[in-house]
Amino acid sequence: MTRIFILCLLSSMSMAQTFNTFPFKTQKPPLHGKHWMALTGKPLAATAGALTFGKGGNAVDAACAMLAATSTMWDVLSWGGETQALIYNPKTKKVIAVNALGVAPTGATADYYKAKGYDYPPEYGPLSAVTPGTPGGLMVVLAEYGKLSLAEVLAPALQMAKDGYPIEAQTANMIESYKDEILKYPSSTKVFLTHLGEDREAPEAGEIFVQKDLANTLQKLIDTEQAALKSGKSRKEAIYAAYDRFYTGDIAEEIARSTQAAGGLITKKDLANWEVKLEEPMSTTYRDYEVFKLQPWTQGPVMLQTLNILENFDLKAMGYNSTNYIHTLYQSMNLAYADRDFYYGDPAFPPAEPMEGLLSKDYARKRLQEINFEKNDPAIAPGDPYPFENKSNPYLDLLAKWPSLGVNSKQSYEEFMEDFTAGTTSVVTADEEGWVVSMTPSGGWVPAFIAGETGIGLSQRMQSFVLNEVENPFNLPEAGKRPRVTLTPSMALKDGKPVLAFAKQAGDEQDQLLLQFFLNVVEFGMTVQEAVEAPSFKTLQMFSSFGSHEKIPGGMILNSSTPEWTVSELRAKGYKINFQPRTSGPINSIFIDWKHGSFWGGSSNHGEDYGLGW
């Protein structure tokens, strides 16, 4: 009865004016390809993917080449960051989840950081660093699913590091704005501040930016692989020889030495003990689609939870971006994000996250009964999924304290948004063999601490842990544990075949905008280019995963083109509204057109993201 009532209620409410402008002419054309498609955060990195396809590589090879290039270009990440991916394997017809997130180092505990006066682990510097994950993630994925050698895949990145590349204004200006932090560490200063002592110490836009130390590190990996091949090792064994050199050899030694010398905690044993995990993804069904995400060491399942709630509504009848549509999505997302904030963490460590309950369709129906369709509820709290696993919740005492948690009080709106949307890029590829890759690498963004002579900027992901169990008993730091991150590649299958691969950057925004992209395609029939450019809205009501971990109850960002009547109706529902001229992404996506045997690519008109196809 509840579901029927809600469907009827919202169908009757949907007679209000709506903001439905599709179809329309997009600012960027859709990409088309028959043989392959490659999209990522920078044009030069997309070219690296195209070059790799040209060498005979598959979608995995191209994704690895683009990952290497974006890491070299500091595309809001670097080589010491982390890599997360979903890969569709056409041979097994299965989706593989790749967990290449670094872990907390030895000695990194809540008590350690509290004793140093921190409310959360710091945003910058060596104490913010987890172990590097991207090099290992790249090499494992390449060894297991690629076709080319490490030398072939790293060739574009090596050339960019050794000979230099024209640095973009976005990155160059970011270096200048963070130079006070960079100047704390000589190893970082040497790499970033190419005009030390001048008024502008960072590179200029278009300047050829050379990274000799990074080039030497990449060359060491290639040399190790090539020596192994000459000794008779197989392609896979040779790539793993390079992996071992990074995590147990001289590169690991320098990372550990330099990090500890600067006050950090990473040891050589931490690096040797770390490993890439190839996991089962999490999934749910929505209409005729099966949607895949990573496990709860990411925020990915929050989109699956939200879809479970939303499938109880007739979203299309509400009208695209109508007041009712925005309010329903906002409230549904906030229910799921409150669960994310309290229940998500590294499943390799106890306690066990109640994911069976959280992803239960019955639990979703229970949660949607909490929605107030007239007003925003600024006090939305985590639910209790344990009964949906036939268990009792051991954290009821902590949940009772949830309303006492602080909100946005320490930061300005601008500071909050900088943290809320921190970091990351996306890499999405597909090929005619059937391989599909959705990747969201991140970590080590400017002003990363660069580990000694390696040229590698370390991740700042420790800040995504919390130190107070009232906030999240599943996400407290300890050695070897992965923090709960925002990074969330996405993939959807229909009739057992991949149809959508999609990913985006920007911290806590990711799943809420990926959700809207998915609904744009599935509910409103948009092409992927229309869907990645379509105006979205953002909720700021969940706790940020960065910085001071604050939130803005009722905070909402609308596209500047939203009609005034919609704005007025939303304000009447209690929302605190700000505006942005572009709210769609950046999202990169590939649609596999099985009817015509081709690919459609979409890359937002929001940022420097770019794609190529053939």
N, C-alpha and C positions, 0 to 999 in steps of 0.2 A: 504493500500500500504506500509505503514511504516513497519509493521510487516513482510510482505513478503520480503521486501528488506533486512531487518536485517537477517532473516533466510537464505536467499540466500548468503548474504555477508559472514556470519560466516561459512556456510557450505563450501564455496570456500576457506576460510582462514584455515579450519581445516586440510588441507593436510600436514601442517608442522608436524615435528616429535612430538610425544606425550610421556608423562610420564605415561604409563598405564601398571602397573605391576600385575594386578589382573586377575585371582585368584592367591593367593600365600599362603604359610604356615604362619599362624599367630604365634606370640611368645607365646601367651596364647591360650589355647583351648577354643572353645565356650562352654558355659554352656548349659545343657539340663535339662528340668524338665517336669514332667507330672502334678504334683499337685500344685507346687508353685515355685516361683523364688524370690530371694532377693539379691540386689546389693547395695553397699554403699561405703563410702570412706575409711573404715578401715576393716581389716579382723575380728577383735574382734566384731565390730559392726554388720557385716554380720552374725556372729554367734548368736548375740542377736536376729536377725530376724528369724533365723532358729529355735532357742529355742522357740520363740513365736508361730511360725507355729506348732511346736510340741505340744504346749499346746491346739491346736485346734483353734488358732486365724486365722483371715483372712488376706488379704493383707494390710488392713488398720492397724490392730493390729501390724503386723510385721513392717510396716513402722514407726509407732509410737515408737516401741521398739528400732529400729535402730536410729531414731532421738534422743531419749534419750541417747543412748549409745555414738553416735558421739558427742553430746553436752558435755557429761561427759568426753570424751577423748580429748576435745579441738581440734577436727578435723577441724581446721581453722574456728571454731565457738564455741559458748558455750550456756548455758541455758538462758542467757539474750538477745540472738539474735532474729532473725526473721525467720518465716517459711512460705514458699510459696509452693502451691501444686496444681496439677490437679488430680482429682480422677474420674475414670469412675465407675459409679454406674450401675451394671447389672440389678438392679430391675427397674430403670427408663430409662435405656439406654441413660443416659445423662452424659456429662462431667461437673464436678463441679470445680469451681475455689476457692481456699482457700487463703484468704488475712489475714495473721497473722504477718504483718509488724507493728512494733511499730511506734509511732507518736512523733512529736516534742513536748517537754514539754512546760509548761507555761513560757512565757518570751522569748522564742527562736524565735527571729525575725532577719531579715537581719540587721536592725539598731543596734540591740544588739551586734551582732558579729562584725559589722564594727566598733562600738565604742571601742571594745577591740583590734582593729588593725588587724583583720583577713580579708583575701581576700576570704576565704571559712571557714566554720566551721572546727574546728581542727580534726586531724586524730585520736588522742588518748585522753584519760582522760574523766572525767565525763561530760565535755561540748560537747563531741562528741556523747553522748548517747541519743537514742530514748528510749521510754518505751519498756520493754521486751515483745516480741511477741511469742517466741517459747513455753513457758509453756502453754499459752492460746490456741495456735494453736493446740498443741498436744492433750490437753484435749477436745477441741470442736470436732476435727476430730474423736477422739476415742469415745466420747459420741454419736455422730450422726451416725457413720458408722462402728464402730468396734463391736466386740463381747465380748471381755474380760474385766476384771476389770482394773482400773488404777494400782492397786497393782501388778497384773500379768504382765502388760506391762512394768512397771518401775523396775521390779525385777532385770534384768541384770544390769541396770544403777546404781541402789542402791547398789548392791553388789560391783560393780567397784569403786564407791565412798567411801563406808564404809570400805571395806577390801583392797582396792587398786587394781591396775592392772599394769602390766609391761609397762611403758611408752616407746613409740617409739623414735628412735633417731631424727626423723624429728621434733617432738614436743619439745623434751627435748632441742635440739640445738636452736630452735626458742626462747624458754624461756631464754636461756643464752644470745642470741644475743640482746634481748630487755630488759635486766635486769636494765639498767639505767632508762628506763621508768617505769618499775615495782616498783623500789625502791622509787618512788615518793609517793606511797600510801601504808601504813602499811597493809591494808586488802589484797592487791594484793601480797605484799611481803610474808605475812604469808603463802599463798597458794602455790605460784610458786617457791619460792627460798628455797628449802629444805636443802640447805647447806650454809646458810647465813654466810658470813665472810670468806669462803674458796675461793681458787682461782677460782674454778667453783662453782657458787652458785645455778645453776639450777640442777634438777635431772639428773642423768646419764641414758643413754639408757639401758632399761631393769630393771631399779629400780622400786620397787613397789610404785606407786604414790597414796597416800591416800588423800581424800578431805572430812574431817569430817564435815565441815560446810555445804557443799553441800549435804552430806548424811543426815544431820539433816533436811534440807529443803525438800528433797524428802520424808523423813519419815513423815514429817508433812502433806504433801499432801495425802499420803497413809492412815495415821491415820484418817484424816478428812473423806476420802471416806469410810473407814471401819466403822467409827462411824455412818455415815449417813445410811449405809446399815443395821446396827444393829437396827437403829431407825425406819426401815420400808421403807426407801426411795428406789426408783428404781435404777437400775444400772446407768442410765443416770443422774438422780437427784444426786446421790452420787458423780459422777465425777464432776458435776457442783458445788457441795459443796466445793470440793477441789479447783476448779477454783476460787470461791469466796474468799477462804482463801488467795490464792496467791495475788489477785488483790485488795482486800478490807480489809484484816485482818493483822495479825502481820507480815507476810512476806512483804507485801506492805509497812507497817510502817517502817520496817528496810531498805528497798530499798530507800525510800524517805529520811529518816533521814540521812543515810550514804552518799548518793549522794550529798545532799545539804551541808553536813559538809565538803565535799571535793571540794566544789565550783560548783557543778552541779545544774541543774534546776528542775529535776523531783520531782513532788509533789505527795502526796497520792491521790489527786483528779485526777491527770493525769492518774494514774494507774486505778482508779475506773471507769473513763469515757471511757477508751480504750475498744475496743471489736473486736473480730474476725469477719470478714465478709465472708460470703459464697456468691460468685458472679457468674454472667454469664461470661464464658470465651470469649475471642476474637478468631476469626477463619477466615481462608480463604481456598480456594480450590487450589490444585496444582495437575494437571493431574487427577488421580482417587482418590486422597487422600483429606481428610479434616483435616487440621492442626490446633491445638488449642494452644493458649498461654493465659497468664494472661493479665489483663488490663494495661493501660499505666502508672500506678504507678511502673511498671517494664519496662524493655527495650524489653519485649517479642514481642510486635507487630512489632518490627523492622524486625524480621525474616519473618513475614507474608507479610510485605511490599516488602521485597527483593524477596520472592517467586513470588509475583504478577508481578514484573519486569522480573524475569528470565523465567517465563513460555512462554515469547515471543521468546525465543531462542531455538535452537536445541543443548542443552548442550552435549548430548551424542555424536553428530557428531563432536564436537570440540576435543574430546579426554580428558580422565581424566588427570587433572593437566597439560594440554598443556598451552602454553603461552596465547593463545586466551581464554581458559577456565578461567585461573587465572585472567586475565585482566578483563574479563566480570563480573566475580563474585565480584572482588575488586571494580570496578566502581559502580555496582549495590548496593552493600552493603553501599558504601559511601553515595550514594543518600539517602538511608533509614536512615542511622545513623545521617546524618545532620538533618533530620526531627526529629529523636529521641532527639537530643541535644537541639532542640528549642521548640518542641511541647509537649513533654511528661511530665506528672505530676500526682498528686493525683486527680482523677475525682470527689472526694467528695467535692472539693473546687473549686470555680470559679477562673479563667475563664474555660469554658468547652473546653476540648481538642477536636480538629477537627478530631476525629477518623473515622467518616464515610468517610470523604474525603481522609484521609491518606490511608485507606484500600480499596479505590475504584480501580477497575481494570482500569478504564479510567485514573485515576490519575497516576497509574503505567506506562501506555503507554505514558503519557505526560512526565514523568520523564525520561524514557529511551531515549527519543530523545536528552537529554542533555549529553549522554555518548559520549566521544571522544574515538574512537576505536584505535587510533594511539598512544595516549599519556595519562599518568595519568593527571587528573585535580586536582591540589592541592587546588583549590579554590572552590570546590563543596560546595554549600550552601543549606540551607533549601528551599524547594519549597513552593508553595502556594496551599494548599488543599481546601481552603474555597470555590472556585467556584464549586467544586465537591460536595458541600453541599448546593449549591445555596445561598451562603453567601458571604459577603465581608470581607476580612482579616483585622482585627483591628490592626495588628502589622506590617504593611508595613514599618513604620518608624524605628522599631527595626531591621527588616530584612535588611534594607539599611545599618545599622551599623555593620552587621555580619562580613564583611571582616576585620574590625578593631580589632577583637578579637585576643588575643595573641596566640602564639604557643609554642612549647617546647623550653623554654629559661632558665628556672631556675634549671632544674634537669639534672643530668647525665642520659645517656641511661639506666643504671642499676637501678637508682632510679625511673625513669619513669616506667620501666617494673614491678618493685615491686608493685607500686601503681596500675598499669593497670590490674594486675592479682590477686588482693587482695582477699583472703578469700574464704569461702564457701565449702560445700560438696554437694553430691547428694545422694538421696535415691530413689530406684526404685523397686517396687514389683508388683507381679501379682499372682492370685490364680485360681484354677479350678472352683470356683463359678462365676468368671467373673470380680471380683474387680481388678482394675489396678490403681497404684499410681505412679505419677512422682513428686518428691519433690526436691526443691533446698533450704534447710535451710542455714542460714549464720549468721554473726554478732557475736560480742563478741570474736573475735579471739585474740590470744596472741599479744600484752600485754594488755588485757582488764582490765579496772578498775573493781575490784570486790567489790560488794555492801555490805560493812560491814560484818556482821556475816552470811550472806546468802550463801556464796560460789558461788554466781552467777556473772559471768562476763558480764558486760553490753555491748550492741551493740555500734559500732562506726559509725552508719549509718547517723548521722547528716551531715557528710562530703559530702554526695551525693547531698545535696542542693546546689544551687548557691545563691549568694548575689546580683547579678547584673541582672536586668531584660533583658538586651540586650542579655545575654546568654540564658535565658529561662524564660519567664514571667509566666510559669506554675509551676515552681519548686523553688519558693522562700519560705523560712521557715516561719511558723506561728504555734501557739499552736494547737495541734490536727491533724496536717497535716503529711501525709506520704511523705518521700523523694522519688524521682524517683530512683529506684534501678536497679542493673544489673541482679537480680535473676530471672531465667526464665526456669521453668520446661516446658516440651514439651510432646505432645501426638498427634498421628495421627490415624485417623479412615479410613477404606476403606469398602465400601458397608455397612456403618452404624455400623461396628464392630471395636473395638480397635485392631490395628495391631502393633503399635510402642509406647513405652514409653521411653523417653530419657531425660537425664539431665547431666549437668556438672558443675564443679566449675570454678573459675578463672575470676572474674570480667568482664571487658568489652570484654574478649575473648568469652564469653559464646555463644551468638547467632550466631556469625560468624562461630564457629566450629560446633555447632549443625546444622546449615544450611548445611555445607559440609558433615556432617555425614548423614543427611537425603537424600541429593542428591546421596551420595555413594550407599545407599540402593535402592532408587527409580529409579535413572537414570542409574546406573552402575551395579546393580544386586548383590551387595556385601552382604554377610551375616553380621549380626550385629557385630560379632567379627572382621571380616575383616574391616568393616566400622569404628569401634572405634580405630583400629590401623593404619588405612590408613594415609599417610602423608597429612597434611593439610597446608594451608598457613594462615597468619594473617595480617590484616590491622591495622595500628596504626594511621590512619588518623582521626578517630573520637576523640572527646574530652574525656579524661579519666573521669570516674565518682568518682575519688578518689584524695586525696592529693591536688596538685596544678591544677588539671583539665586541663592538657596540652595535646597536640597531636603532632604527627610527620607527617606532610603532605608528602605523598609518602612513608611513612615508611611501610616496608613489612618484615615479617619473613617467610622464606622458610625452609622446611625440608632439612637437610644436604645432603640427597641423591638425591636432585633435580639435573638433568643433567645440565651440564655447558651451553649447547646451550639454555636451557630454562632460565637460570639465565641471560645470555647475552642479550637475547631478551627482558626480563623484565627490565633490566637496561637501555636498549635503549629506553624503554617507559617512563623513568623518575623515576623509583622506587629506593628507598634507602633500600638496602637489608641487612638483618642480617640472621643468620642461627641458628637453634636449631636441636639437634639430634632426638628429639621426639616432634611432633607438633600436635598430634591427640586428646589430651584431657587434663585431664582425663574425659572420657565420660563413663557413664553407661547406658545400654539400654536393653530392653526386646522386643523381637519380638514374637507376639502371632501367632503361626502356626495353623491356623484354619483347614487346610487340614489334618494335622496329630493329632490334639488335643494335642499339646504340646507347650512348651516354649523354645525359644532360648535366652540365655543371653550373652551379650557382655560387657566386662570391660577392659578399655584401659590398655596397657602395659606402662602407663605413670602415675606414682604415686603409691599410696598404695591401690587404689580402688580394691574391691574384691567382689565376689558373690558366692552364693550357690543356689542349686536347688534340687528338689526332685520330 
